[in-house]
Amino acid sequence: MDFQAGQTLLFNKPKTWSSFDVVKKIRRVVRVKKVGHAGTLDPLATGLLIICTGKSTKTIPGIQDAEKEYVVDFQLGATTASYDLESEPEHFIDASHLTEDAIKDAMKAFVGAVQQTPPIFSAIKVNGKRAYESARAGKKIELKSRTIFIERFELLDYDAEKKVGKAVVVCSKGTYIRSLVHDLGQALNVGAYMAELVRTRIGPHKLENAWEIADFAEEFSPKNP
């Protein structure tokens, strides 16, 4: 592969790695300075992360604009400040009365063009500072809602005993799945937070075709020219 001329590479981002961690790792492997990712994944999320090298970095904006697909596991009956497991669950509410049909009915309201407020634990800049930096410092911040588009929000499985659901989401650029889960919990009046998230597709690019980082490093690292 000619990484300097430009390559579009698909990776399965490991849990706890930041998107920039992956960029740094791939830059060391391919020995090209111009390396960037096409759409951030939170450290606690896994799945498809697209890395572009060399002249292919010019295609990043187009990739970022593409439709995304995710599979999300969510916990009903509690909330967290970060809307995921970066912070501790709180505000516990009995969710034993909920049925699959009730959850599916609530999901229907989120399909189409909807207003969504990003989580305060996000990389959005407020007054020149990342929102998560202010949130972790205990400062109060307000983020503006914005219009996103949800093409599909479908329940795949629900464990009534554990109050844990699994859903597929197909959505536009700028959608926060954590916020979607939080808003679903509010609609159901029991609260909810994201437990696991896997990005499975960006436009035509699918997770099933992605490299594991260790395998890519083994194949293309300097010791194997």
N, C-alpha and C positions, 0 to 999 in steps of 0.2 A: 504494500500500500504506500502511496505517495502522500504522506501526511502534510507536507509543506504545500503541495498543490491543492490539497483540500479533501477531507473525508467527513462524512456524516456517520457517526458511530452510535450505536444503541447499547446502553448498559442497564443492568439491573442494579439500582443503587442499594447498597446495604443499609440496614437499620443503624441509626446513630451517626452515619456519615452525613455531613452537609453536602449540598450540591457542589460547593467550591472545593471540598475535600476530594471529590471525584475529579474535578478539573485539574487540581494540583497533581494527583496521582497519574492521570493520563498524560499530562504535560511532561512529566519525568520519563514516562515510558516512550513516548513518540519523539521526544527531543525536538519539539517545535514550540516556539514561544506563543504563537497565536492559537489559543485553545479557549473555547467558551462553551457554556451550556445553554440549551434552548428551553428554559422553563424550570424554575426552582421546585425542588421537593423538600419538604420539611425533614429535619434529621430523623424524626420518629417514623416517617413514611418510607416505604420501599417501592421498588418498581422502576418503570421506564424513565430513564434520564438520557436525553440526546446530547451528545458532545460533538461539536464541530471543530475541525482543525483547519489551519491555513486559510485559503481563500473561501472555504465553505462557511466560515463564520459570517459571511455576508448574508447567508440564508437564514440565520437565526431568527430575525423578526418574523419571517413568514411561518416558520415552524411554531413559534410561540403563539401565533394567532390561530393555529389549528384547533379543532375540537379535541377535547380530552375525554378519556374513559377511565374510571376508577372503580375498584371494589373496596367498600368500606365496612368495617365491623364497628357497631356502635352499642353503647351500654345505655339502657334506659333506667330512670329512677334516681339520677344524680346529675350534677353538673361539675365542671371544673373551670377555673378562671381562664385557662388557656384553650378550653374546648377540646383538649386531648389529654393524654397522660403525662404531659410535661409538668402539670400541677396536680395536687391531690384532689380526689373526689370530695364533694361536699353537697349540702342541701339535699339530703336523701329524701325521696318520696316513694311511697308504695306504688308500684306499677303492676301489681299482680292482676289487676282487672283488664289489662290491655290484651287484645286479641290480634292475630295477624291481619284480620280484615280491618280493624280500627287503624292499625299502622299504615296499611296500604291506602286507606281512604285519606289519611292525613297527608301522605306523600303526594297525592294527586294535586294538591294546592301549590306544590312547588315546581310543577312542570310548566315550562313556558318562560316568558320574560318575567322576572321577579326582582324585587329590591333586596339587596343583601348588604349587611354591614360586616366588614372584615373583622376578625378577632383582634383584640388589642395586642395579643402575642403574635404579631406579624411583622414582616419586613417593610411595611409601608412607612414612608417618611412623614413625620408630623413635626413642623417647625425645624426641619433639617436633621431630625433624629429618628432612628428606627423606632417604630412603635413598641417593639418588644423590649428595647433598652429601657424606655420609660416605664413600661409595665413591670419589668423585673425590679426596678428601683422603687416601686410602690407609688409612682406618680399617676394621677388620674388623667386620662386622655380620652378624647372623643373622636371617633372615626366616622366619616360620612358614608351613608349607604350609596350603593350604585346599582345600576341595572345589569343583571347577568342573564344568561339563558340556559335553562335546564332542558335538554332534549329528552332525557330518560332518568327516572328515579324509581327504581323497582326493587322491591323486597325479594331477596333470593332465599332467605332462610330466617327463622326466628325460633330461638330457644326460650320458651315461655317460662321455664324454671329459673334460668339465669338472667332473663330479661335482656338478652343479647341478640341483636339482629345483624344480618349481612345484606348489603344492598349494592346494586350497580348504579353508577351515576355517569351519564354522558352529558357534558356541559361545555360552555364557552370558556374562552380565555378569561382569567380574572376571578374565577369561581373558587371560593374557599369551602372545601368539603367539611371542614370543622364547623364553619358557620352554618352550613346546611343542616348538619346533624344537630347542632345546638337549637336552631330554629324549629326543627322537627320536634325536639323534646318540649319546646315551649308550646307548640301547637297541640301536643298531647297532654299538656299540663302535668308532666312528671319529670321534665328535664332529661337531658341526654348529653353524652360526650363521645368523641371518637376514640375507639380503642386500637384499631389497626387501619392502615390505609395502604393500598397498592395501586399505583398507576399502571394500567394495562395497555393503554394506547394513546398516541398523540397523532392526530390525522391518520395517515395510512400506516404509520410505524407501530409495530406491536411488540409487547414485552417478550413474547415467545421467540422473537428473533434477536434478542439482546445478548450481549456478552456478559458473562460473570467477570468482574474486574480481575480476579486472580488469574483466570484463564487468558485474558487479553494480555496481562503483564507477562505471563509465561511465554506467550507466542511472540510478542514484539519488543520485549525489553532488550537493552543493549547487549546482554550476554548471548542473545540469539539473533544476530544481525541477519 
